[in-house]
Amino acid sequence: MIILGIDPGSINCGFGILQVERRLVVAAGCDVIKVNPSLLLADRLVLIYSKIAEIVAEYKPDIAVVESIFYGKNIKSAFTLGHARGAILLALAQAGVSIVEYSPREIKKSVVGNGSATKEQIFFMVQKILKLSQSPKNYDAADALAAALCHFNKEKFKWKK
């Protein structure tokens, strides 16, 4: 089974891939889709959509885990993030990939044990749990792997041997 984790963003969109066999993670990797912030929002969304579609075509995930929107004080940022999530969800749905969503708190609690964990704690735990030979490129990539790990942790005992 291949799990694609996505940390949505309109400028930095993290993605992480877990390959799972017999309830064990056998491979993991992550990266970031970097989008030029000077582009118009519509152009950024097209780029995000296209890159997610490429990732899906290359890795053929069985399921995608997308972090849900958190409620912050900046309404404009929340709307922009919502647009990015829409482009991501559309690319996944058009490819026929099953989608699950977890809140940032659920992901943090699953990976770190604390729903209020910092980005640094998530980064550290993802690297430690997965025994990565290279650190994730940045916090967005680590957050995407954390989303995939969250789903793995919730589902691993339901999967057949």
C-alpha positions as CSV (number, residue, x, y, z in Angstrom):
1,M,0.0,0.0,0.0
2,I,1.2,3.5,-0.8
3,I,0.1,6.4,1.3
4,L,0.5,10.0,0.0
5,G,0.5,12.6,2.8
6,I,-0.1,16.3,1.8
7,D,0.5,19.4,3.8
8,P,-1.4,22.0,1.7
9,G,0.0,25.4,1.0
10,S,-0.3,28.0,-1.7
11,I,3.4,28.7,-1.7
12,N,5.0,25.6,-0.1
13,C,3.0,22.4,-0.4
14,G,4.6,19.5,1.3
15,F,4.1,15.9,0.2
16,G,5.3,12.6,1.7
17,I,5.1,9.1,0.5
18,L,5.0,5.9,2.7
19,Q,5.2,2.5,1.2
20,V,3.6,0.0,3.6
21,E,4.0,-3.8,3.5
22,R,2.6,-6.1,6.2
23,R,1.8,-3.3,8.6
24,L,5.4,-2.0,8.4
25,V,6.7,1.1,6.6
26,V,9.4,-0.1,4.2
27,A,10.1,3.1,2.3
28,A,9.5,6.8,2.9
29,G,10.3,10.0,1.1
30,C,9.1,13.6,0.9
31,D,9.6,16.9,-0.9
32,V,8.0,20.3,-1.4
33,I,6.2,21.8,-4.3
34,K,7.5,25.4,-4.2
35,V,5.4,28.0,-5.9
36,N,6.5,31.5,-6.7
37,P,4.6,33.8,-4.4
38,S,4.6,36.6,-7.0
39,L,2.3,34.5,-9.3
40,L,-1.4,35.3,-9.3
41,L,-3.4,32.9,-7.1
42,A,-5.0,31.3,-10.1
43,D,-1.6,30.5,-11.6
44,R,-0.4,29.1,-8.3
45,L,-3.4,26.8,-8.1
46,V,-2.8,25.5,-11.6
47,L,0.7,24.7,-10.7
48,I,-0.2,23.0,-7.5
49,Y,-2.9,21.0,-9.3
50,S,-0.5,19.9,-12.0
51,K,2.3,18.9,-9.6
52,I,-0.1,16.8,-7.5
53,A,-1.4,15.1,-10.6
54,E,2.2,14.3,-11.6
55,I,3.0,12.9,-8.2
56,V,-0.1,10.7,-8.3
57,A,0.8,9.5,-11.8
58,E,4.3,8.7,-10.7
59,Y,3.7,7.0,-7.3
60,K,0.1,5.7,-7.8
61,P,-0.9,6.0,-4.1
62,D,-3.7,3.9,-2.8
63,I,-4.8,6.7,-0.5
64,A,-4.1,10.3,0.1
65,V,-4.1,12.0,3.5
66,V,-4.7,15.8,3.4
67,E,-4.4,18.0,6.4
68,S,-7.6,19.9,7.0
69,I,-7.8,23.6,7.5
70,F,-7.0,25.0,10.9
71,Y,-8.8,28.1,12.0
72,G,-6.4,31.0,12.4
73,K,-6.9,34.7,12.9
74,N,-6.1,35.7,9.3
75,I,-9.2,35.1,7.2
76,K,-7.4,35.9,3.9
77,S,-4.8,33.2,4.6
78,A,-7.5,30.7,5.5
79,F,-9.3,31.4,2.2
80,T,-6.1,31.1,0.2
81,L,-5.3,27.8,1.9
82,G,-8.8,26.6,1.1
83,H,-8.3,27.4,-2.6
84,A,-5.0,25.4,-2.5
85,R,-6.7,22.5,-0.8
86,G,-9.5,22.6,-3.5
87,A,-6.9,22.2,-6.3
88,I,-5.2,19.3,-4.4
89,L,-8.5,17.6,-3.7
90,L,-9.6,18.0,-7.3
91,A,-6.3,16.4,-8.6
92,L,-6.7,13.5,-6.2
93,A,-10.4,13.0,-7.0
94,Q,-9.9,13.1,-10.8
95,A,-7.2,10.4,-10.4
96,G,-9.6,8.2,-8.4
97,V,-7.4,8.3,-5.3
98,S,-9.3,7.8,-2.0
99,I,-8.9,10.8,0.3
100,V,-9.0,11.1,4.1
101,E,-8.5,14.2,6.1
102,Y,-7.1,14.8,9.6
103,S,-6.9,18.0,11.6
104,P,-3.4,19.4,12.5
105,R,-4.1,18.4,16.1
106,E,-4.9,14.8,15.2
107,I,-1.7,14.5,13.2
108,K,0.5,16.1,15.9
109,K,-1.0,13.8,18.5
110,S,-0.6,10.7,16.4
111,V,3.1,11.4,15.6
112,V,4.4,13.3,18.7
113,G,1.8,12.3,21.3
114,N,0.8,16.0,21.9
115,G,-1.8,17.8,19.8
116,S,0.0,21.1,20.5
117,A,3.4,19.9,19.3
118,T,5.7,22.4,17.5
119,K,7.0,22.1,14.0
120,E,10.4,21.2,15.4
121,Q,9.0,18.3,17.4
122,I,7.1,17.0,14.4
123,F,10.3,17.3,12.2
124,F,12.3,15.4,14.9
125,M,9.8,12.6,15.4
126,V,9.1,12.0,11.7
127,Q,12.8,11.5,11.2
128,K,13.2,9.3,14.2
129,I,10.1,7.1,13.6
130,L,10.9,6.5,10.0
131,K,14.7,6.3,10.5
132,L,15.3,8.6,7.5
133,S,18.8,8.7,6.2
134,Q,18.2,12.3,5.1
135,S,16.3,14.9,6.9
136,P,13.1,16.2,5.3
137,K,13.8,19.4,3.2
138,N,11.7,21.6,5.5
139,Y,8.8,21.6,7.9
140,D,6.2,21.3,5.2
141,A,7.7,18.1,3.9
142,A,8.0,16.7,7.4
143,D,4.3,17.7,8.1
144,A,3.2,15.8,5.0
145,L,5.0,12.7,6.2
146,A,3.4,13.2,9.6
147,A,0.0,13.2,7.9
148,A,0.8,9.9,6.2
149,L,2.1,8.5,9.4
150,C,-1.1,9.5,11.2
151,H,-3.2,7.5,8.8
152,F,-0.8,4.6,9.0
153,N,-1.0,4.6,12.8
154,K,-4.8,4.7,12.8
155,E,-5.2,1.9,10.2
156,K,-2.3,-0.4,10.6
157,F,-4.1,-3.0,12.7
158,K,-7.0,-3.1,10.3
159,W,-4.9,-4.1,7.3
160,K,-4.5,-7.8,6.4
161,K,-1.1,-9.4,7.0
